[in-house]
Amino acid sequence: DAEEVAVREGPFDLIFSRHGVMFFADPVRAFRAFRAAASDGASLVFSCFQSWQTNPWPSDLACTAAGRDLPPPGREPSGFACAEPDYVREVLNSAGWSQVEWRSVPFRYVAAEGEGAVEQALSFLGAIGPASRIVGELPQAERVAAVDRMGGVIERHFDGSAVEFPAAAWIWSARAGTA
């Protein structure tokens, strides 16, 4: 548990996360624990996904697996809990962080490359993310059709050498201490 480790092992001059902060049950409490474990002037840096709509690898696959349009996830612990900048800024400020900044980073999400890329991507994306949960919750008789539909989406993103989706993340930074 990152909160427990922070309290036990601090103080830290740098706290960073690569797409892990989106899963905290109570984000303010978690970031407050990190702030308490940070040295004065310490840096906090983390990445998280932008909106569901700007990341079709989970949104298109989940909707396809479900066979219908799905609403974007909210602020519950998930890959998109930190998608809204105003919310994240409020969380960080409430937790005692200052000099809060963020920047947009569009990128290509490469799900698989090389020979067998479509099958590899289907296996990988069938095991992680929202689509995997949806398929797992379907009645057994509907799972094969859902996975087949997902395969069609993946094939459309195969360029002959890799399965790539457009994607977007935020890179956040903040400081421990006053502005």
Biotite code that builds the C-alpha atoms (Angstrom):
import biotite.structure as struc

atoms = struc.array([
    struc.Atom([0.000, 0.000, 0.000], chain_id="A", res_id=1, res_name="ASP", atom_name="CA", element="C"),
    struc.Atom([1.634, 3.225, -1.186], chain_id="A", res_id=2, res_name="ALA", atom_name="CA", element="C"),
    struc.Atom([0.166, 5.309, 1.641], chain_id="A", res_id=3, res_name="GLU", atom_name="CA", element="C"),
    struc.Atom([1.587, 3.001, 4.321], chain_id="A", res_id=4, res_name="GLU", atom_name="CA", element="C"),
    struc.Atom([4.976, 2.843, 2.637], chain_id="A", res_id=5, res_name="VAL", atom_name="CA", element="C"),
    struc.Atom([5.097, 6.624, 2.353], chain_id="A", res_id=6, res_name="ALA", atom_name="CA", element="C"),
    struc.Atom([4.399, 7.114, 6.052], chain_id="A", res_id=7, res_name="VAL", atom_name="CA", element="C"),
    struc.Atom([6.793, 4.351, 7.103], chain_id="A", res_id=8, res_name="ARG", atom_name="CA", element="C"),
    struc.Atom([9.690, 5.159, 4.746], chain_id="A", res_id=9, res_name="GLU", atom_name="CA", element="C"),
    struc.Atom([9.583, 8.978, 4.391], chain_id="A", res_id=10, res_name="GLY", atom_name="CA", element="C"),
    struc.Atom([10.671, 11.659, 4.201], chain_id="A", res_id=11, res_name="PRO", atom_name="CA", element="C"),
    struc.Atom([11.081, 11.765, 0.430], chain_id="A", res_id=12, res_name="PHE", atom_name="CA", element="C"),
    struc.Atom([12.426, 14.441, -1.893], chain_id="A", res_id=13, res_name="ASP", atom_name="CA", element="C"),
    struc.Atom([10.545, 12.988, -4.867], chain_id="A", res_id=14, res_name="LEU", atom_name="CA", element="C"),
    struc.Atom([7.319, 11.027, -5.039], chain_id="A", res_id=15, res_name="ILE", atom_name="CA", element="C"),
    struc.Atom([6.296, 9.746, -8.462], chain_id="A", res_id=16, res_name="PHE", atom_name="CA", element="C"),
    struc.Atom([3.811, 7.391, -10.031], chain_id="A", res_id=17, res_name="SER", atom_name="CA", element="C"),
    struc.Atom([3.290, 6.061, -13.508], chain_id="A", res_id=18, res_name="ARG", atom_name="CA", element="C"),
    struc.Atom([-0.461, 5.576, -13.806], chain_id="A", res_id=19, res_name="HIS", atom_name="CA", element="C"),
    struc.Atom([-0.992, 4.322, -10.254], chain_id="A", res_id=20, res_name="GLY", atom_name="CA", element="C"),
    struc.Atom([-2.706, 7.227, -8.488], chain_id="A", res_id=21, res_name="VAL", atom_name="CA", element="C"),
    struc.Atom([-5.991, 6.659, -10.321], chain_id="A", res_id=22, res_name="MET", atom_name="CA", element="C"),
    struc.Atom([-6.844, 3.712, -8.108], chain_id="A", res_id=23, res_name="PHE", atom_name="CA", element="C"),
    struc.Atom([-6.951, 5.308, -4.644], chain_id="A", res_id=24, res_name="PHE", atom_name="CA", element="C"),
    struc.Atom([-10.221, 4.792, -2.783], chain_id="A", res_id=25, res_name="ALA", atom_name="CA", element="C"),
    struc.Atom([-9.784, 8.175, -1.093], chain_id="A", res_id=26, res_name="ASP", atom_name="CA", element="C"),
    struc.Atom([-7.476, 10.357, -3.226], chain_id="A", res_id=27, res_name="PRO", atom_name="CA", element="C"),
    struc.Atom([-7.340, 13.288, -0.790], chain_id="A", res_id=28, res_name="VAL", atom_name="CA", element="C"),
    struc.Atom([-6.305, 10.969, 2.047], chain_id="A", res_id=29, res_name="ARG", atom_name="CA", element="C"),
    struc.Atom([-3.673, 9.306, -0.158], chain_id="A", res_id=30, res_name="ALA", atom_name="CA", element="C"),
    struc.Atom([-2.151, 12.560, -1.382], chain_id="A", res_id=31, res_name="PHE", atom_name="CA", element="C"),
    struc.Atom([-2.272, 13.945, 2.176], chain_id="A", res_id=32, res_name="ARG", atom_name="CA", element="C"),
    struc.Atom([-0.266, 10.901, 3.331], chain_id="A", res_id=33, res_name="ALA", atom_name="CA", element="C"),
    struc.Atom([2.251, 11.551, 0.561], chain_id="A", res_id=34, res_name="PHE", atom_name="CA", element="C"),
    struc.Atom([2.454, 15.206, 1.579], chain_id="A", res_id=35, res_name="ARG", atom_name="CA", element="C"),
    struc.Atom([3.106, 14.188, 5.186], chain_id="A", res_id=36, res_name="ALA", atom_name="CA", element="C"),
    struc.Atom([5.884, 11.883, 3.967], chain_id="A", res_id=37, res_name="ALA", atom_name="CA", element="C"),
    struc.Atom([7.465, 14.550, 1.758], chain_id="A", res_id=38, res_name="ALA", atom_name="CA", element="C"),
    struc.Atom([10.376, 16.775, 2.692], chain_id="A", res_id=39, res_name="SER", atom_name="CA", element="C"),
    struc.Atom([9.713, 20.508, 2.469], chain_id="A", res_id=40, res_name="ASP", atom_name="CA", element="C"),
    struc.Atom([10.060, 21.456, -1.171], chain_id="A", res_id=41, res_name="GLY", atom_name="CA", element="C"),
    struc.Atom([9.765, 17.843, -2.376], chain_id="A", res_id=42, res_name="ALA", atom_name="CA", element="C"),
    struc.Atom([8.360, 17.177, -5.820], chain_id="A", res_id=43, res_name="SER", atom_name="CA", element="C"),
    struc.Atom([5.321, 15.105, -6.664], chain_id="A", res_id=44, res_name="LEU", atom_name="CA", element="C"),
    struc.Atom([5.124, 13.926, -10.288], chain_id="A", res_id=45, res_name="VAL", atom_name="CA", element="C"),
    struc.Atom([2.631, 11.489, -11.756], chain_id="A", res_id=46, res_name="PHE", atom_name="CA", element="C"),
    struc.Atom([0.992, 10.458, -14.987], chain_id="A", res_id=47, res_name="SER", atom_name="CA", element="C"),
    struc.Atom([-2.624, 9.497, -15.493], chain_id="A", res_id=48, res_name="CYS", atom_name="CA", element="C"),
    struc.Atom([-4.962, 9.013, -18.419], chain_id="A", res_id=49, res_name="PHE", atom_name="CA", element="C"),
    struc.Atom([-6.965, 11.863, -19.836], chain_id="A", res_id=50, res_name="GLN", atom_name="CA", element="C"),
    struc.Atom([-10.614, 11.316, -20.701], chain_id="A", res_id=51, res_name="SER", atom_name="CA", element="C"),
    struc.Atom([-12.221, 8.086, -21.801], chain_id="A", res_id=52, res_name="TRP", atom_name="CA", element="C"),
    struc.Atom([-12.993, 9.717, -25.159], chain_id="A", res_id=53, res_name="GLN", atom_name="CA", element="C"),
    struc.Atom([-9.339, 10.565, -25.875], chain_id="A", res_id=54, res_name="THR", atom_name="CA", element="C"),
    struc.Atom([-8.285, 6.985, -25.114], chain_id="A", res_id=55, res_name="ASN", atom_name="CA", element="C"),
    struc.Atom([-10.125, 4.657, -27.492], chain_id="A", res_id=56, res_name="PRO", atom_name="CA", element="C"),
    struc.Atom([-8.149, 1.570, -26.503], chain_id="A", res_id=57, res_name="TRP", atom_name="CA", element="C"),
    struc.Atom([-10.349, 1.173, -23.411], chain_id="A", res_id=58, res_name="PRO", atom_name="CA", element="C"),
    struc.Atom([-13.448, 3.100, -24.476], chain_id="A", res_id=59, res_name="SER", atom_name="CA", element="C"),
    struc.Atom([-13.936, 1.550, -27.928], chain_id="A", res_id=60, res_name="ASP", atom_name="CA", element="C"),
    struc.Atom([-13.070, -1.917, -26.700], chain_id="A", res_id=61, res_name="LEU", atom_name="CA", element="C"),
    struc.Atom([-15.341, -1.701, -23.644], chain_id="A", res_id=62, res_name="ALA", atom_name="CA", element="C"),
    struc.Atom([-18.298, -0.409, -25.651], chain_id="A", res_id=63, res_name="CYS", atom_name="CA", element="C"),
    struc.Atom([-17.687, -3.056, -28.298], chain_id="A", res_id=64, res_name="THR", atom_name="CA", element="C"),
    struc.Atom([-17.438, -5.826, -25.706], chain_id="A", res_id=65, res_name="ALA", atom_name="CA", element="C"),
    struc.Atom([-20.661, -4.622, -24.079], chain_id="A", res_id=66, res_name="ALA", atom_name="CA", element="C"),
    struc.Atom([-22.396, -4.298, -27.450], chain_id="A", res_id=67, res_name="GLY", atom_name="CA", element="C"),
    struc.Atom([-23.568, -0.769, -26.593], chain_id="A", res_id=68, res_name="ARG", atom_name="CA", element="C"),
    struc.Atom([-22.354, 2.723, -25.780], chain_id="A", res_id=69, res_name="ASP", atom_name="CA", element="C"),
    struc.Atom([-21.159, 3.041, -22.206], chain_id="A", res_id=70, res_name="LEU", atom_name="CA", element="C"),
    struc.Atom([-20.848, 6.197, -20.139], chain_id="A", res_id=71, res_name="PRO", atom_name="CA", element="C"),
    struc.Atom([-17.326, 7.208, -19.206], chain_id="A", res_id=72, res_name="PRO", atom_name="CA", element="C"),
    struc.Atom([-16.140, 6.118, -15.775], chain_id="A", res_id=73, res_name="PRO", atom_name="CA", element="C"),
    struc.Atom([-16.549, 8.639, -12.999], chain_id="A", res_id=74, res_name="GLY", atom_name="CA", element="C"),
    struc.Atom([-14.215, 9.374, -10.128], chain_id="A", res_id=75, res_name="ARG", atom_name="CA", element="C"),
    struc.Atom([-14.334, 5.871, -8.687], chain_id="A", res_id=76, res_name="GLU", atom_name="CA", element="C"),
    struc.Atom([-10.981, 4.081, -8.588], chain_id="A", res_id=77, res_name="PRO", atom_name="CA", element="C"),
    struc.Atom([-10.223, 3.272, -12.234], chain_id="A", res_id=78, res_name="SER", atom_name="CA", element="C"),
    struc.Atom([-7.908, 4.234, -15.045], chain_id="A", res_id=79, res_name="GLY", atom_name="CA", element="C"),
    struc.Atom([-9.927, 7.422, -15.518], chain_id="A", res_id=80, res_name="PHE", atom_name="CA", element="C"),
    struc.Atom([-10.417, 8.638, -11.951], chain_id="A", res_id=81, res_name="ALA", atom_name="CA", element="C"),
    struc.Atom([-7.938, 11.484, -12.546], chain_id="A", res_id=82, res_name="CYS", atom_name="CA", element="C"),
    struc.Atom([-9.097, 12.459, -16.034], chain_id="A", res_id=83, res_name="ALA", atom_name="CA", element="C"),
    struc.Atom([-10.567, 15.846, -15.015], chain_id="A", res_id=84, res_name="GLU", atom_name="CA", element="C"),
    struc.Atom([-7.901, 18.504, -14.341], chain_id="A", res_id=85, res_name="PRO", atom_name="CA", element="C"),
    struc.Atom([-10.112, 20.689, -12.126], chain_id="A", res_id=86, res_name="ASP", atom_name="CA", element="C"),
    struc.Atom([-10.884, 17.725, -9.884], chain_id="A", res_id=87, res_name="TYR", atom_name="CA", element="C"),
    struc.Atom([-7.245, 16.620, -9.621], chain_id="A", res_id=88, res_name="VAL", atom_name="CA", element="C"),
    struc.Atom([-6.085, 20.161, -8.862], chain_id="A", res_id=89, res_name="ARG", atom_name="CA", element="C"),
    struc.Atom([-8.717, 20.367, -6.099], chain_id="A", res_id=90, res_name="GLU", atom_name="CA", element="C"),
    struc.Atom([-7.592, 17.015, -4.659], chain_id="A", res_id=91, res_name="VAL", atom_name="CA", element="C"),
    struc.Atom([-3.929, 18.043, -4.624], chain_id="A", res_id=92, res_name="LEU", atom_name="CA", element="C"),
    struc.Atom([-4.623, 21.460, -3.119], chain_id="A", res_id=93, res_name="ASN", atom_name="CA", element="C"),
    struc.Atom([-6.877, 19.897, -0.465], chain_id="A", res_id=94, res_name="SER", atom_name="CA", element="C"),
    struc.Atom([-4.101, 17.464, 0.392], chain_id="A", res_id=95, res_name="ALA", atom_name="CA", element="C"),
    struc.Atom([-1.582, 20.259, 0.987], chain_id="A", res_id=96, res_name="GLY", atom_name="CA", element="C"),
    struc.Atom([0.322, 20.337, -2.289], chain_id="A", res_id=97, res_name="TRP", atom_name="CA", element="C"),
    struc.Atom([1.193, 23.635, -3.979], chain_id="A", res_id=98, res_name="SER", atom_name="CA", element="C"),
    struc.Atom([2.495, 24.827, -7.338], chain_id="A", res_id=99, res_name="GLN", atom_name="CA", element="C"),
    struc.Atom([0.180, 22.320, -9.008], chain_id="A", res_id=100, res_name="VAL", atom_name="CA", element="C"),
    struc.Atom([0.725, 22.092, -12.770], chain_id="A", res_id=101, res_name="GLU", atom_name="CA", element="C"),
    struc.Atom([-0.186, 19.674, -15.519], chain_id="A", res_id=102, res_name="TRP", atom_name="CA", element="C"),
    struc.Atom([0.469, 19.190, -19.189], chain_id="A", res_id=103, res_name="ARG", atom_name="CA", element="C"),
    struc.Atom([-1.121, 17.149, -21.916], chain_id="A", res_id=104, res_name="SER", atom_name="CA", element="C"),
    struc.Atom([0.819, 14.323, -23.524], chain_id="A", res_id=105, res_name="VAL", atom_name="CA", element="C"),
    struc.Atom([-0.790, 12.742, -26.586], chain_id="A", res_id=106, res_name="PRO", atom_name="CA", element="C"),
    struc.Atom([0.830, 9.448, -27.574], chain_id="A", res_id=107, res_name="PHE", atom_name="CA", element="C"),
    struc.Atom([0.368, 6.238, -29.530], chain_id="A", res_id=108, res_name="ARG", atom_name="CA", element="C"),
    struc.Atom([-0.675, 3.360, -27.285], chain_id="A", res_id=109, res_name="TYR", atom_name="CA", element="C"),
    struc.Atom([1.098, 0.354, -28.805], chain_id="A", res_id=110, res_name="VAL", atom_name="CA", element="C"),
    struc.Atom([-0.748, -2.752, -27.676], chain_id="A", res_id=111, res_name="ALA", atom_name="CA", element="C"),
    struc.Atom([1.439, -5.207, -29.621], chain_id="A", res_id=112, res_name="ALA", atom_name="CA", element="C"),
    struc.Atom([3.998, -5.318, -32.407], chain_id="A", res_id=113, res_name="GLU", atom_name="CA", element="C"),
    struc.Atom([5.351, -7.787, -34.926], chain_id="A", res_id=114, res_name="GLY", atom_name="CA", element="C"),
    struc.Atom([4.147, -11.171, -35.985], chain_id="A", res_id=115, res_name="GLU", atom_name="CA", element="C"),
    struc.Atom([0.909, -12.106, -34.268], chain_id="A", res_id=116, res_name="GLY", atom_name="CA", element="C"),
    struc.Atom([0.323, -8.523, -33.096], chain_id="A", res_id=117, res_name="ALA", atom_name="CA", element="C"),
    struc.Atom([-3.478, -8.727, -33.428], chain_id="A", res_id=118, res_name="VAL", atom_name="CA", element="C"),
    struc.Atom([-3.676, -11.906, -31.372], chain_id="A", res_id=119, res_name="GLU", atom_name="CA", element="C"),
    struc.Atom([-1.196, -10.572, -28.809], chain_id="A", res_id=120, res_name="GLN", atom_name="CA", element="C"),
    struc.Atom([-3.133, -7.314, -28.471], chain_id="A", res_id=121, res_name="ALA", atom_name="CA", element="C"),
    struc.Atom([-6.412, -9.164, -28.075], chain_id="A", res_id=122, res_name="LEU", atom_name="CA", element="C"),
    struc.Atom([-4.887, -11.360, -25.369], chain_id="A", res_id=123, res_name="SER", atom_name="CA", element="C"),
    struc.Atom([-3.358, -8.371, -23.573], chain_id="A", res_id=124, res_name="PHE", atom_name="CA", element="C"),
    struc.Atom([-6.378, -6.050, -23.831], chain_id="A", res_id=125, res_name="LEU", atom_name="CA", element="C"),
    struc.Atom([-8.670, -8.930, -22.981], chain_id="A", res_id=126, res_name="GLY", atom_name="CA", element="C"),
    struc.Atom([-6.821, -9.323, -19.683], chain_id="A", res_id=127, res_name="ALA", atom_name="CA", element="C"),
    struc.Atom([-6.589, -5.672, -18.517], chain_id="A", res_id=128, res_name="ILE", atom_name="CA", element="C"),
    struc.Atom([-8.810, -2.629, -18.515], chain_id="A", res_id=129, res_name="GLY", atom_name="CA", element="C"),
    struc.Atom([-12.538, -2.029, -18.713], chain_id="A", res_id=130, res_name="PRO", atom_name="CA", element="C"),
    struc.Atom([-13.194, -4.438, -21.595], chain_id="A", res_id=131, res_name="ALA", atom_name="CA", element="C"),
    struc.Atom([-11.704, -7.343, -19.645], chain_id="A", res_id=132, res_name="SER", atom_name="CA", element="C"),
    struc.Atom([-14.033, -6.662, -16.715], chain_id="A", res_id=133, res_name="ARG", atom_name="CA", element="C"),
    struc.Atom([-17.042, -6.421, -19.018], chain_id="A", res_id=134, res_name="ILE", atom_name="CA", element="C"),
    struc.Atom([-16.233, -9.707, -20.744], chain_id="A", res_id=135, res_name="VAL", atom_name="CA", element="C"),
    struc.Atom([-15.683, -11.358, -17.360], chain_id="A", res_id=136, res_name="GLY", atom_name="CA", element="C"),
    struc.Atom([-19.113, -10.237, -16.167], chain_id="A", res_id=137, res_name="GLU", atom_name="CA", element="C"),
    struc.Atom([-20.961, -11.479, -19.255], chain_id="A", res_id=138, res_name="LEU", atom_name="CA", element="C"),
    struc.Atom([-22.789, -14.795, -19.213], chain_id="A", res_id=139, res_name="PRO", atom_name="CA", element="C"),
    struc.Atom([-20.455, -17.513, -20.528], chain_id="A", res_id=140, res_name="GLN", atom_name="CA", element="C"),
    struc.Atom([-22.558, -17.894, -23.699], chain_id="A", res_id=141, res_name="ALA", atom_name="CA", element="C"),
    struc.Atom([-21.923, -14.223, -24.666], chain_id="A", res_id=142, res_name="GLU", atom_name="CA", element="C"),
    struc.Atom([-18.188, -14.028, -24.000], chain_id="A", res_id=143, res_name="ARG", atom_name="CA", element="C"),
    struc.Atom([-16.945, -15.481, -27.300], chain_id="A", res_id=144, res_name="VAL", atom_name="CA", element="C"),
    struc.Atom([-19.014, -12.985, -29.329], chain_id="A", res_id=145, res_name="ALA", atom_name="CA", element="C"),
    struc.Atom([-17.758, -10.085, -27.194], chain_id="A", res_id=146, res_name="ALA", atom_name="CA", element="C"),
    struc.Atom([-14.123, -11.120, -27.684], chain_id="A", res_id=147, res_name="VAL", atom_name="CA", element="C"),
    struc.Atom([-14.730, -11.528, -31.432], chain_id="A", res_id=148, res_name="ASP", atom_name="CA", element="C"),
    struc.Atom([-16.130, -7.982, -31.585], chain_id="A", res_id=149, res_name="ARG", atom_name="CA", element="C"),
    struc.Atom([-13.073, -6.718, -29.695], chain_id="A", res_id=150, res_name="MET", atom_name="CA", element="C"),
    struc.Atom([-10.876, -8.487, -32.240], chain_id="A", res_id=151, res_name="GLY", atom_name="CA", element="C"),
    struc.Atom([-12.540, -6.475, -35.005], chain_id="A", res_id=152, res_name="GLY", atom_name="CA", element="C"),
    struc.Atom([-11.661, -3.197, -33.258], chain_id="A", res_id=153, res_name="VAL", atom_name="CA", element="C"),
    struc.Atom([-8.080, -4.346, -32.756], chain_id="A", res_id=154, res_name="ILE", atom_name="CA", element="C"),
    struc.Atom([-7.767, -5.381, -36.399], chain_id="A", res_id=155, res_name="GLU", atom_name="CA", element="C"),
    struc.Atom([-8.846, -1.868, -37.469], chain_id="A", res_id=156, res_name="ARG", atom_name="CA", element="C"),
    struc.Atom([-5.948, -0.475, -35.428], chain_id="A", res_id=157, res_name="HIS", atom_name="CA", element="C"),
    struc.Atom([-3.383, -2.845, -36.939], chain_id="A", res_id=158, res_name="PHE", atom_name="CA", element="C"),
    struc.Atom([-1.178, -1.085, -39.494], chain_id="A", res_id=159, res_name="ASP", atom_name="CA", element="C"),
    struc.Atom([0.648, -4.186, -40.706], chain_id="A", res_id=160, res_name="GLY", atom_name="CA", element="C"),
    struc.Atom([3.366, -4.043, -38.072], chain_id="A", res_id=161, res_name="SER", atom_name="CA", element="C"),
    struc.Atom([1.725, -2.908, -34.822], chain_id="A", res_id=162, res_name="ALA", atom_name="CA", element="C"),
    struc.Atom([-1.620, -2.470, -33.111], chain_id="A", res_id=163, res_name="VAL", atom_name="CA", element="C"),
    struc.Atom([-1.739, 1.205, -32.133], chain_id="A", res_id=164, res_name="GLU", atom_name="CA", element="C"),
    struc.Atom([-4.429, 3.396, -30.639], chain_id="A", res_id=165, res_name="PHE", atom_name="CA", element="C"),
    struc.Atom([-4.390, 7.157, -30.166], chain_id="A", res_id=166, res_name="PRO", atom_name="CA", element="C"),
    struc.Atom([-4.110, 7.972, -26.474], chain_id="A", res_id=167, res_name="ALA", atom_name="CA", element="C"),
    struc.Atom([-3.604, 10.903, -24.125], chain_id="A", res_id=168, res_name="ALA", atom_name="CA", element="C"),
    struc.Atom([-2.249, 11.318, -20.611], chain_id="A", res_id=169, res_name="ALA", atom_name="CA", element="C"),
    struc.Atom([-1.653, 14.119, -18.147], chain_id="A", res_id=170, res_name="TRP", atom_name="CA", element="C"),
    struc.Atom([1.697, 14.685, -16.478], chain_id="A", res_id=171, res_name="ILE", atom_name="CA", element="C"),
    struc.Atom([1.124, 16.362, -13.116], chain_id="A", res_id=172, res_name="TRP", atom_name="CA", element="C"),
    struc.Atom([3.624, 18.045, -10.852], chain_id="A", res_id=173, res_name="SER", atom_name="CA", element="C"),
    struc.Atom([3.337, 19.719, -7.462], chain_id="A", res_id=174, res_name="ALA", atom_name="CA", element="C"),
    struc.Atom([5.517, 20.798, -4.545], chain_id="A", res_id=175, res_name="ARG", atom_name="CA", element="C"),
    struc.Atom([5.423, 20.127, -0.853], chain_id="A", res_id=176, res_name="ALA", atom_name="CA", element="C"),
    struc.Atom([5.391, 23.458, 0.931], chain_id="A", res_id=177, res_name="GLY", atom_name="CA", element="C"),
    struc.Atom([3.790, 26.771, 0.382], chain_id="A", res_id=178, res_name="THR", atom_name="CA", element="C"),
    struc.Atom([3.437, 28.540, -2.958], chain_id="A", res_id=179, res_name="ALA", atom_name="CA", element="C"),
])
